[in-house]
Amino acid sequence: MSQKKCLECGTPLLGRADKKFCSDYCRNAYNNRKNRAANNLIRNINNRLKKNWRILDELNPDKTAKVSKSKLLEKGFDFNYFTGIYTTKKEEIYYFVYNQGYKSIGNNYYLLVKKDE
């Protein structure tokens, strides 16, 4: 019977039969390396969402506001990143970044709305 080895550093393992790592350091290093690509993708998407939210919050200090598309783009807003879509009974489509929403009202203008928290 061959002795089990740490999945990270290869050190022979002593103790429990189901043990996979020799230390917390090796367990953390293994999992961080394994999840690095997924974590970077998620981190980058979350950063874009947070930036979009901050822009909407800054431009809409009250419950509603009207703003030009150029103003949103100037601040760095990315229309590809949002957390949800809401369609009204009148078939109007609002895109939401958490509790901050927006919809096109034509002529390159957007109506900004804020959901009650």
C-alpha positions, -999 to 999 in steps of 0.1 A, spaced: 0 0 0 15 34 -10 14 63 14 -8 92 4 9 125 -3 -1 162 1 -18 174 -31 2 206 -30 37 198 -20 39 160 -21 49 155 15 38 121 29 6 125 50 2 112 85 -30 110 104 -66 106 91 -72 83 61 -91 110 42 -64 137 47 -54 155 15 -30 183 26 -2 185 51 -11 220 63 -36 248 60 -9 267 40 -9 238 14 -47 236 13 -50 273 7 -23 274 -19 -38 245 -38 -73 260 -38 -61 295 -47 -41 281 -76 -70 259 -87 -96 287 -86 -73 316 -99 -88 319 -134 -124 317 -122 -117 342 -94 -101 367 -118 -131 365 -142 -156 370 -113 -135 398 -98 -133 417 -131 -171 414 -137 -179 425 -101 -156 455 -106 -174 465 -137 -208 461 -120 -196 482 -90 -183 509 -113 -217 510 -132 -235 512 -99 -214 541 -86 -220 560 -119 -257 555 -117 -258 564 -80 -238 596 -87 -260 607 -116 -292 598 -98 -291 612 -62 -329 612 -60 -354 586 -72 -353 595 -109 -331 614 -133 -326 620 -170 -291 617 -184 -275 616 -218 -258 584 -231 -227 605 -238 -226 615 -201 -228 578 -190 -201 568 -215 -179 598 -204 -180 585 -168 -170 550 -180 -204 533 -179 -204 499 -197 -239 489 -210 -228 453 -213 -229 447 -175 -261 447 -155 -276 424 -129 -312 422 -141 -339 431 -166 -374 443 -156 -402 445 -182 -432 466 -172 -468 459 -182 -464 485 -209 -435 464 -223 -409 490 -212 -375 474 -205 -354 486 -176 -319 473 -170 -308 471 -134 -274 472 -117 -285 460 -83 -311 486 -71 -302 512 -98 -321 510 -131 -321 527 -164 -341 526 -197 -337 543 -230 -361 572 -236 -349 580 -271 -327 606 -286 -297 591 -268 -312 598 -233 -318 575 -204 -342 576 -175 -325 565 -143 -346 550 -115 -338 538 -80 -356 509 -64 -365 512 -27 -341 491 -7 
